[in-house]
């Protein structure tokens, strides 16, 4: 019985700490056709307007997503619907690698990451978190950087996460001016203090069983 309890506790710790990427096609490798963007939209994603899957936009693998900012005055975006049951205290983390070429500019200074959280059956999002990354990207041109945002859930009943990347007000300045994206990641995990508490409780149970079996 003691061995069984130890196995259960170890399995619980592994399950709780696991942090797999929840996104489909996170590297944008597969793109079979259009689904809103003017170019090929990566499979599993949706998007709109001036952009699409491009081989030259890859950070790793064979494809990435490019925003065609030479289309003056336009915009582009892409996102994914991720079904997952969330509890209060879950930490949602969304990250993606992005690179702005030297001549990229927006007349609106508009370049962002969003995370929308939805409850089952709702007609709009319950919570939206936005990260403005325009200054960071144009301040580090021609360099792949990872941009990350986190949110600790405080709402019961959330059932879907929508990570979205977008920008607008593209200004055609000539030269190299595309935006490229690759290697996205989305995780929903129990925060570390909760993990520590669970493991601490497991340790107390283990010690109690050991004392019982030695009597």
N, C-alpha and C positions, 0 to 999 in steps of 0.2 A: 504493500500500500504506500509505503514511503517513497519507493521508486516511482510509482505512478504519479504521486503528487509533484515530485520534482520535475518529471517530464511535462506535466500540464503547465507548471509555472514557467519553465523555460520556453515552451511553445507560446504562452501568452506574451512573454517579453518580446519574442521574435516578431509576432504578429503586430503588436502595438508599435514597435519601433520601425517596422518596414515602411519604406517611402518610395514606392514605385511611381514612375511617370504615368499619369492617367491619360495623356493625350494619345490620340491615334495619329500615326504618321508625323511624329514630332520633328523629324528632320526634313520634312517636305519632299521626301525622295520620290513619292508616287504622285503623278499628276496626269490624269487621263483626259481632261477636257475642261470646258468652261462651266462655272457655277457662280457667276456674278462679276468676276474680274474680267478685264478686257483680254488678258492672257489666260493661260491654263491655271485653273484653281487647284491647289493640292488636294488629293483625295482625303476625305474626312473633315475638311475645312470648308468654310464659306467665306465669301469676300465680295468686294465691289470696286468697280471703276479702274483707275489707272495703275495696273500692276499685274503680276502673275508669276508663275513658276519659271525660273531661269537657271540654266546650268552655270552661268557665270556669276550667279548670286550666292553660290554655295560657300559656306565656311568649312563644312565637312561633307563627305559623300558627293553626290552628283548634282543635287538641286538645292536651291534656296528660293525665297520669295523676294522679288524686287518691286519697289514702287518707282514708277516711271515719272520722275519729277520734271522731265523735259516737256511733259504735257501741261502747258502753262495754265494755271488757275484751277487745276483739277485736284482730286483727292483719291485716297485708296485706303482700304482696310481689309483685315481678315480676322477670323475667329473660329471658335469651335464650341459646340454644345457638349458638355461633359456631365453625364448623369452620375451622381454620387450622393449617398446619404450622409449628411453632416450633423454633428452634434455640437452643442455649446462647448466651447473650448478648443475645437479643432483649429489648427493653423493652416491656412491656405497660402501656398507659395506659388507664384507664377514668375518664370524667368525666360528670357530669350536673348540670343546674341544679335546685335545690330551693328551696322556700319553705314556711316554717311560719307559719300564721296565729297571731295573738296568743295565743289561748287553747289552743293545742295543748299537751298534756302526755301523758307516758307514766308509768304507775305503775312500770314497770321501767327507766325512762330508756333505752328501747330504740329506736334508730334507726341503721341501718347500711348500708354498702355492702360487698359481697363480690365478689371475683374468684376463681372456682374454675378450676383448670387440670386437664385430664383427659388421660390417655393412651389411645390407641386400644384399645377393647375392655374398658376397666376398668369395674368396677361402682360405683365411687365416685371422688371427686376425688383427685388425687395431691397437690395443694397448694391451700390456701385462704388468701387474704389478706383481712383484715377491717379496715374503717375505721369507727370509731364517730363518728357525726356528730350525735348528739343535742344535746350542749351547744352546738355551733356553730350549729345551726339554731334552737333556742329562744332563743339569745343574739342573734339577728338576725332578729326577726319581721317578717313582711310584706315581705321583701326577697328577690329572686332572687339566689342566690349559686351559683357553680360549685364543686362538690366533686370532687376529683380524687385518684386513687390510682395508684401506679406500682409495678411489680415487674420486676426483671431476672431473666430465666429462667436457672436453673442445672441444668435437668433435660432430658435428651434424650428424644425420642419423644412430646412433648406434641402433641396434635392438636385440642384443643378448649378454648375459653375460655367460661366462663359468668359474665357480669356480672350481679349481682343487687342489688336494692335492697329493703329491708324494714324493718318496725318492728312493735312490739306493745305490749300493755298499755295500749291507748288509754283515756283517761280523759275521760268526757263532763263538761266544765265549763260547757257552754253557750257561746253567742257564736260567734265565728269561730274554728274549731279544726281545719280541714282541713290536710293536707299535700299539696303539689302538686309535680309533677316534669315536666321537659321537656328536650328538646335533649341527648340522650345521645350519647356519642362513645366509640369503642373503636378503638385503634390498636395494631399490633404492628410495631415497627421495629428495625432494627439500630442500636445506640447510636452516638453521634457519634464517639468515638475510633476505632471500626472503620471508619466512613465516611472519616475523615481518613486512616487508614492506607491504605485502598484507593485514595483519590485521590492520596496521596503516591506509592504504587507506580505508579499510572498515569502520574504526572508523570515518574518516572524512566524508564519505558519510552518515553515520548514523546521525552524528551531523547536517549535512546540511539538511537532511530530517526532523529532529526534528524542526529545525528553521522554515522550510517552513510550517510545519503543525501547528505551534503556531501562525502564522501570520493571 
